[in-house]
């Protein structure tokens, strides 16, 4: 593997022996030195961490760049980069698969480039105030278990928008994010979207292929599109959204079904819904005057709570 000389002449890995492609501990990139520990690895069996006080070349502004180019296509463990406050650009040219990818507290990171990356078990991006886009290649990440993206400057989720399945998906407090559109077909455990888009109207969300989910919570959204959704096993909740209407034309069963404090909501249409196997709550939706969008609903096994100024 070649390391761009003008960015990173060499790397030293603490906690592992040079020349190995595996380690029981975490290999830590600490300073300029010998890069042979990983240079010839196609697969690195273990985890890699980039040191907080990374000693690599800096530009005139004091910012650092780290580019790992070459043969490394897989890391079986995690890649972790936290609190490296001078790291501005990070790239892995050939990396296709990672166990976990954690970036946190990188206050000047503005460029993340992994053009071959398609599979991640866990992706955890927190406190990245300068990162406005993800560069994950043409297809982007297609397989992931757990995704958390919070407090970034991302304007879109391009790069993970082709996900097919995910276990947990949590996107919150990304003030420049105005739209989420994913091709995911199932949510294994939970989906949480809240407090994105700093404008009053909120985030537009669309999951056109989503058919099954366990728990889903939407907050502060301007629109929510779930045209293919058929079944939610535990809870489907909408809280404090700015949407004017909601429709789920194919939803037949849900655990809890909750609409609370959606102050601009005027209509709800779920025409195929036959059972709610949990709490059924419609409360404090100021503009909702009529509840008539559930013509086939015959079974509610949990608490029933309707609270509002209904005309019918």
C-alpha positions, -999 to +999 in steps of 0.1 A: +000+000+000+013+035-009+008+064+015+008+098-002+042+111+007+032+148+008+004+139+033+018+111+053+053+099+047+049+069+069+029+056+099+038+038+131+014+013+145+016+010+183+002-021+199+010-044+170+041-059+155+053-045+122+047-068+092+016-084+107-019-082+091-037-090+123-036-080+160-055-090+191-052-054+203-059-022+185-033-009+161-029+028+167-016+052+141+005+076+162+032+093+142+055+093+112+074+060+110+073+027+092+040+019+073+049-017+066+026-031+092-004-025+070+012-017+036+009-051+021-024-062+038-054-068+016-073-077+048-064-064+083-077-087+110-083-064+139-091-028+147-073+005+138-074+037+157-060+071+147-043+089+176-058+121+189-025+139+186-016+125+152+019+136+142+018+141+105+025+170+082+003+201+087-006+228+063-003+266+068-036+266+087-024+238+110-048+212+094-037+177+087-045+152+059-044+114+060-047+094+028-043+056+029-039+044-007-032+009-019-044-027-013-063-026+019-098-036+011-111-049+044-107-043+082-125-070+102-127-048+133-132-011+137-117+021+123-119+047+150-110+084+147-120+106+176-109+140+188-082+144+162-091+181+161-066+191+134-076+163+109-092+180+079-092+153+052-094+115+055-094+089+027-092+051+022-088+046-015-094+008-017-114+000+014-146-020+007-157-034+041-153-025+077-166-040+109-172-005+125-165+030+114-164+056+142-157+093+136-163+117+165-152+151+177-133+160+144-140+197+144-123+205+111-129+173+091-144+186+059-135+158+034-142+120+039-135+099+008-139+061+007-148+055-029-150+017-027-168+013+006-200-007+004-204-027+036-202-015+073-215-033+104-217-001+125-213+035+113-211+061+141-206+097+130-209+123+158-198+159+162-185+165+128-194+202+123-174+208+091-184+176+072-210+185+045-209+154+023-200+117+022-180+103-006-186+066-007-185+059-045-211+053-071-232+027-052-223+038-017-229+017+014-255-010+006-252-031+037-251-019+074-264-030+107-263+001+129-261+037+117-259+068+139-253+103+124-256+132+148-244+168+149-228+170+115-230+196+087-242+171+062-266+184+036-277+150+023-271+113+030-259+105-005-235+076+000-258+056+023-291+062+004-289+029-014-291+008+018-312-023+014-315-034+050-305-019+083-310-029+120-309+005+136-310+039+119-307+071+140-302+105+123-306+135+146-295+171+151-280+176+116-290+212+110-282+214+073-299+181+064-332+189+046-340+156+030-337+119+037-346+094+010-335+058+014-341+026-006-341+004+025-367-024+025-367-033+062-358-018+096-347-047+119-350-029+153-355+009+152-356+040+131-353+074+148-353+107+129-355+140+148-342+176+151-327+179+116-330+209+093-327+242+112-356+257+093-391+258+108-406+235+082-383+205+091-369+176+072-385+158+042-383+120+046-391+093+020-387+055+023-404+044-010-393+007-007-398+001+030-422-027+037-415-039+073-402-023+105-401-029+142-400+006+157-402+039+139-402+074+154-404+106+134-400+141+149-396+176+133-403+164+097-421+184+070-432+153+051-431+115+056-435+092+027-441+054+034-460+042+004-449+005+005-451+000+043-471-031+052-463-040+088-448-024+120-444-049+148-440-026+177-446+012+174-450+038+147-449+073+162-452+108+148-443+137+172-441+174+166-439+172+128-449+199+103-465+176+078-500+186+066-511+150+058-500+114+062-508+084+041-498+047+043-519+030+017-505-005+023-501-006+060-523-034+075-510-039+110-491-019+136-481-022+172-486+012+188-498+040+165-492+075+177-498+110+163-490+137+189-484+175+185-484+175+148-498+210+147-503+213+109-517+178+103-552+180+087-557+144+075-545+108+081-552+080+056-544+044+064-572+026+045-559-010+048-551-009+086-570-036+103-553-039+137-533-018+162-516-042+187-507-015+212-515+020+221-536+040+197-532+077+203-542+108+183-537+139+205-530+176+203-529+178+165-544+213+163-557+213+127-569+177+127-607+180+129-618+146+115-606+111+120-619+091+091-589+075+075-591+041+091-621+024+075-610-012+081-596-008+116-614-034+139-589-043+166-571-022+191-554-042+219-538-013+239-549+020+253-571+043+232-565+081+235-581+106+212-576+142+224-584+173+202-610+196+188-627+171+165-658+181+145-667+145+137 
